[in-house]
Amino acid sequence: MADLVVERPEGLYCPPGEFYIDPWRPVARAVITHAHSDHARFGHAHYLAAKPAEGVLRARLGDIHLQTLAYGEAITHHGVKVSLHPAGHVLGSAQVRLEHGGQVWVASGDYKVAPDRTCAPFEPVRCDVFITESTFGLPIYRWCPDDEVFAEINEWWARNVAHSRASVVACYSFGKAQRLLAGIDPSIGPIITHGVVDPLNRAYREEGVALPETRHVTEVKDKADLKRALVVCPPRAVASTWLRRFGADAQTGFASGWMQVRGNRRRGGYDRGFVLSDHADWPGLLQAIAATGAQRVIVTHGSSNAMVRYLREQGLQAGAFTTEYGDDVVEADAQPEEGA
């Protein structure tokens, strides 16, 4: 029986449906799992994505030919039944379910199984073949509950306020920034966001996601507020002259799953590292894979070799696809050290 998804130079391709999933080269028809730039790229003639992703996709890609589906809504294209299901990664993220010729395949895109108040929760989808990411596909990656991480950030921010110094948190401008804003305590002080974060915040608010009031740095009239502020920005801003306006004593932090490895914080020159990821950790990946009931698993990006080896040891048929997904580092506002 022929595979429903194969590798091509343009990306992952569904032969009977004649469309691609998250292609990295321009194609006629692209199904997009989410709006991170390593998955949603410019130049496709037609885009299909989940309805909640519309705002962030248009904020990032502009005026594209976009068709949207509600989660769980199905369409049939060239005999392939296609539906999109929540991936729990970021706003509008989706798993792609394909049904054709008696087979059911699910391409997960990026996902996490932990709760997140800024997007729909991950929905296990039963299938014969599951295409999974493995960004953090090693046993060392195990996340703490969000409440513990946000309490750590709030404590650090409050301590900096007491010493009249700004708290600058570098993070991914789409997804991580909004999750951070939704989790912190806005009563501690003013919140300032970098210009690249603002349009994404707007898209989240338009989808009904509650975020605290934020200001752009040029809107701050009382300079004393800069010393009490939590500043949310992309990593490249920390290394730029933009940071100088918050004072030489500003404290810097980095929110990412990569902070699980302490050396990453030191190499980036940050004062603090906060372990906050929009991807599944090792237990979460295994939980998601098991919930699909799939006997065949195809692994993409990240620690794919280790994950394939482990799944084979568990008796599953496992292999890997080579992709050009960048483990969430291929962002215009990212540095190589930035992760999920």
C-alpha positions in Angstrom: 0.0 0.0 0.0 1.5 3.3 -1.0 2.4 5.9 1.6 0.1 8.9 2.1 3.1 11.2 2.9 6.5 11.1 1.2 9.6 13.3 1.1 10.2 15.6 -1.8 12.7 18.5 -2.3 9.9 20.9 -1.7 8.8 19.3 1.5 6.4 16.5 2.8 4.0 15.6 0.0 0.7 13.7 -0.1 0.8 12.1 -3.6 -3.0 11.2 -4.0 -4.0 14.6 -2.7 -1.3 16.5 -4.6 -0.6 18.9 -1.8 2.3 19.5 0.7 2.4 19.8 4.5 4.6 22.8 5.7 6.7 22.9 2.5 9.9 24.9 2.6 9.8 25.7 -1.1 7.0 27.4 -3.0 4.2 25.0 -4.1 0.7 25.2 -5.5 -1.1 23.8 -2.4 0.2 23.9 1.1 -1.4 22.7 4.4 0.2 24.7 7.2 0.4 23.3 10.7 1.2 26.6 12.4 2.6 30.1 11.7 6.2 29.7 12.8 8.4 30.7 9.9 10.1 27.3 9.5 6.7 25.8 8.8 4.8 28.7 7.2 6.8 30.2 4.4 6.2 32.8 1.7 5.4 32.0 -1.9 2.7 29.2 -1.9 -0.2 29.7 -4.3 -2.8 28.4 -1.8 -2.7 27.9 1.9 -4.9 25.8 4.2 -4.7 26.2 7.9 -6.8 26.1 11.1 -9.2 29.0 11.6 -7.6 30.2 14.8 -4.3 30.6 12.9 -5.6 33.2 10.4 -4.7 36.3 12.3 -1.1 35.2 13.1 -0.6 33.9 9.6 -1.7 37.2 8.0 0.4 39.1 10.5 3.4 37.2 9.4 2.8 36.5 5.7 0.6 39.3 4.7 -2.1 39.0 2.0 -2.0 35.3 1.1 -4.6 33.1 -0.5 -5.7 31.4 2.7 -8.5 28.8 3.3 -9.3 27.9 6.9 -11.0 25.0 8.6 -12.4 24.8 12.1 -10.8 22.2 14.2 -12.4 18.8 13.4 -14.0 20.1 10.2 -13.2 17.9 7.2 -12.8 18.5 3.5 -12.0 16.0 0.7 -9.4 16.9 -1.9 -8.7 14.5 -4.8 -10.2 11.7 -2.7 -8.1 12.5 0.4 -10.2 13.4 3.5 -8.3 16.2 5.4 -9.1 17.6 8.8 -7.1 19.7 11.3 -6.9 19.0 15.0 -5.4 21.0 17.9 -1.6 20.5 18.5 -1.3 22.6 21.6 1.9 24.3 20.4 0.8 27.9 19.7 -2.3 29.7 18.7 -3.9 28.0 15.7 -1.4 25.1 15.6 -2.8 21.9 14.1 -2.2 18.3 13.4 -3.1 17.2 9.9 -5.3 14.1 9.6 -5.3 12.4 6.2 -7.6 9.5 5.3 -7.4 7.7 2.0 -7.5 4.1 0.7 -8.2 2.6 4.1 -5.3 4.4 5.7 -5.2 7.2 8.3 -2.1 9.2 8.7 -1.5 12.2 11.1 1.2 14.8 10.6 1.6 16.5 14.0 3.6 19.6 13.1 5.0 20.9 16.4 3.1 20.1 19.6 3.0 20.0 23.3 0.7 18.1 25.7 1.0 20.4 28.7 -1.8 22.9 29.3 -1.5 26.4 27.8 -4.1 29.1 28.3 -3.2 30.8 25.0 -4.1 28.0 22.6 -6.4 24.9 22.3 -5.1 21.8 24.0 -3.4 18.9 22.2 -6.0 16.4 20.9 -4.8 12.8 20.4 -5.9 11.5 17.0 -6.0 7.8 16.4 -4.1 6.8 13.3 -2.1 4.1 11.5 0.9 6.2 10.9 2.0 9.2 13.1 4.5 11.8 12.0 6.0 13.3 15.1 8.5 16.0 15.9 11.3 15.4 18.3 12.7 18.8 19.1 13.3 17.7 22.7 13.4 14.0 22.0 15.9 13.1 24.7 15.2 11.8 28.3 17.0 14.8 29.8 14.2 17.1 28.8 11.4 17.1 31.4 9.4 20.2 32.1 8.2 21.6 35.4 4.6 22.7 35.6 4.0 26.2 34.2 2.9 27.6 37.5 6.3 26.9 39.0 8.1 28.6 36.1 5.8 31.7 36.2 6.3 31.9 40.0 10.1 31.9 39.4 9.8 34.7 36.8 7.5 36.7 39.0 9.9 36.4 42.0 12.9 37.5 39.8 10.9 40.4 38.4 9.7 41.6 41.9 13.3 41.4 43.2 14.5 43.5 40.3 11.8 46.1 40.9 12.9 46.3 44.6 16.4 47.2 43.3 15.0 49.6 40.6 16.3 47.6 37.6 14.5 46.4 34.5 13.8 42.7 33.9 14.3 41.8 30.3 13.1 38.4 29.1 14.1 37.3 25.7 11.9 34.7 24.0 10.3 33.7 20.8 8.1 36.6 19.6 5.2 34.3 18.4 3.8 31.8 20.9 6.3 32.0 23.7 5.9 35.8 24.3 2.1 35.5 24.5 2.3 32.5 26.8 4.7 34.4 29.1 2.4 37.4 29.2 -0.6 35.3 30.0 1.2 33.6 32.9 3.0 36.4 34.8 1.6 38.7 37.5 0.9 42.1 35.9 0.5 43.8 39.3 4.3 43.7 39.8 5.0 46.5 37.4 4.5 47.8 33.9 5.0 45.5 30.9 6.8 46.6 27.8 6.9 44.6 24.6 9.2 44.9 21.6 7.8 46.1 18.3 7.9 42.7 16.7 5.8 41.2 19.5 3.0 43.8 19.3 1.2 42.6 16.1 1.2 39.0 17.3 -0.3 40.1 20.7 -3.0 41.9 18.7 -3.7 38.7 16.7 -4.0 36.7 20.0 -6.3 39.3 21.5 -8.5 39.3 18.4 -8.9 35.5 18.9 -10.1 36.1 22.4 -6.9 35.2 24.3 -6.6 37.3 27.5 -3.3 39.2 27.7 -2.4 41.9 30.2 -1.9 45.5 29.1 1.4 46.1 27.4 3.1 49.2 26.3 5.7 50.0 23.6 8.9 51.7 25.0 8.1 54.9 23.2 4.8 55.1 25.1 6.5 55.2 28.5 6.4 58.8 29.7 7.9 58.3 33.2 11.4 57.0 32.9 11.2 55.5 36.3 8.7 53.0 34.9 11.5 51.6 32.7 13.3 50.5 35.9 10.3 48.6 37.2 9.3 47.0 33.9 9.2 43.5 32.6 10.4 43.8 29.0 9.5 41.0 26.6 11.6 41.0 23.4 13.2 38.7 20.8 16.8 37.6 21.6 18.4 39.8 18.9 17.1 42.9 20.8 19.2 41.9 23.9 22.3 42.2 21.8 21.3 45.5 20.2 21.5 49.2 21.2 17.7 49.0 21.9 18.5 47.5 25.3 20.4 50.6 26.5 17.3 52.6 27.2 16.6 50.3 30.2 19.9 51.0 31.9 23.2 49.3 32.3 22.0 47.4 35.3 19.0 45.8 33.5 18.8 42.0 34.3 18.3 39.7 31.3 16.6 36.3 31.2 15.9 33.8 28.4 12.7 31.7 28.4 13.2 28.5 26.4 13.3 24.7 26.7 16.9 24.9 25.8 17.5 26.4 29.3 17.2 22.9 30.6 20.9 22.7 29.8 22.6 25.3 31.9 25.5 25.8 29.5 23.1 27.4 27.0 22.4 30.2 29.4 26.0 30.9 30.0 26.9 30.9 26.3 24.1 33.4 25.6 25.3 35.7 28.3 21.9 35.8 30.2 21.6 36.4 33.9 18.8 33.9 34.2 17.4 31.0 32.3 13.7 30.0 32.5 12.8 26.5 31.3 9.6 27.2 29.3 8.9 25.3 26.1 6.1 25.2 23.5 7.2 21.7 22.6 6.5 18.4 24.3 9.2 17.1 26.6 10.4 13.5 26.5 7.5 12.1 28.5 5.1 14.2 26.5 6.3 12.9 23.2 6.0 9.3 24.3 2.5 10.1 25.8 1.4 11.6 22.5 2.8 8.8 20.4 1.1 6.1 22.5 -2.2 7.9 22.4 -2.4 7.7 18.6 -2.3 3.9 18.7 0.0 4.1 15.6 2.2 1.1 14.9 4.3 3.1 12.5 5.9 6.4 13.6 8.0 8.7 11.4 10.2 11.2 13.3 11.1 14.7 12.0 13.7 17.2 13.2 15.4 17.5 16.6 16.8 14.3 18.2 15.2 12.1 15.5 17.9 9.3 15.6 17.6 8.8 19.3 13.8 8.8 19.2 13.7 6.3 16.3 16.1 4.0 18.1 14.0 4.1 21.3 10.7 3.5 19.4 12.1 0.5 17.6 13.2 -0.9 21.0 9.5 -0.6 22.1 8.5 -2.7 19.1 7.2 0.0 16.8 8.0 0.4 13.2 9.9 3.7 13.2 11.8 5.8 10.7 12.6 9.4 10.0 12.0 12.2 7.5 14.7 14.7 6.7 13.1 18.1 6.9 14.2 21.7 6.8 12.3 22.7 9.9 14.7 24.7 12.1 13.7 23.5 15.6 12.1 27.0 16.0 15.2 29.0 15.3 14.4 30.1 11.7 12.8 33.4 12.7 13.6 36.8 11.4 13.9 37.9 15.0 15.8 34.9 16.3 19.4 34.0 17.0 20.7 30.4 16.6 20.6 30.0 20.4 16.9 30.7 20.5 14.8 27.7 20.8 11.4 26.5 21.6 
